[in-house]
């Protein structure tokens, strides 16, 4: 299981992370990107690659039991 962490001091609120995430993990709420569906993150790091200021990191929490 993964968690998206956004550094709001670095973030330019460009929305590139939202466009990049095919899982719908990040949405814009009140002009801020926010991880609204954190359980959907698969750790692909596309949001990190697309962020022009590298304001995002993904933390590995634990493996989901089936």
C-alpha positions as CSV (number, residue, x, y, z in Angstrom):
1,X,0.0,0.0,0.0
2,X,1.2,3.5,-0.9
3,X,0.5,7.0,0.2
4,X,1.0,10.2,-1.9
5,X,2.6,13.0,0.0
6,X,2.5,16.6,-1.4
7,X,4.9,19.3,-0.2
8,X,2.6,22.3,-0.4
9,X,5.5,24.7,0.0
10,X,7.0,23.5,-3.2
11,X,3.7,22.8,-5.1
12,X,2.8,25.3,-7.8
13,X,-0.8,24.0,-8.1
14,X,-0.4,23.3,-11.8
15,X,-2.5,20.2,-11.8
16,X,-0.1,18.0,-13.7
17,X,-0.2,15.4,-11.0
18,X,-4.0,15.2,-11.3
19,X,-3.8,14.8,-15.1
20,X,-1.1,12.2,-14.8
21,X,-2.8,9.9,-12.3
22,X,-5.0,7.4,-14.1
23,X,-6.1,5.9,-10.8
24,X,-7.8,9.2,-9.7
25,X,-5.8,9.4,-6.5
26,X,-5.2,13.2,-6.6
27,X,-7.9,15.8,-7.2
28,X,-8.0,19.6,-7.0
29,X,-10.0,20.8,-4.0
30,X,-10.1,24.6,-3.2
31,X,-7.2,25.1,-5.7
32,X,-5.0,22.5,-3.9
33,X,-4.1,19.1,-5.1
34,X,-5.2,16.6,-2.5
35,X,-4.9,12.7,-2.3
36,X,-8.7,11.9,-2.2
37,X,-8.4,8.2,-3.0
38,X,-5.1,7.1,-1.4
39,X,-6.0,3.4,-1.4
40,X,-6.0,3.5,-5.2
41,X,-2.3,4.4,-5.4
42,X,-0.3,1.7,-7.0
43,X,3.1,3.4,-6.6
44,X,3.7,3.9,-10.3
45,X,5.3,7.3,-9.6
46,X,3.9,9.0,-12.8
47,X,2.7,11.9,-10.7
48,X,6.3,12.4,-9.4
49,X,7.7,12.3,-12.9
50,X,5.1,14.9,-14.2
51,X,5.5,17.3,-11.2
52,X,7.7,20.1,-12.5
53,X,9.0,21.0,-9.0
54,X,9.1,17.5,-7.6
55,X,6.7,18.4,-4.8
56,X,5.4,14.8,-4.6
57,X,6.7,11.7,-3.0
58,X,5.2,8.3,-2.5
59,X,5.6,6.4,0.7
60,X,5.4,2.6,0.9
61,X,3.3,1.6,3.9
62,X,2.8,-2.1,3.8
63,X,1.6,-4.9,1.5
64,X,-2.2,-5.3,1.3
65,X,-3.3,-8.8,2.4
66,X,-5.7,-10.6,0.1
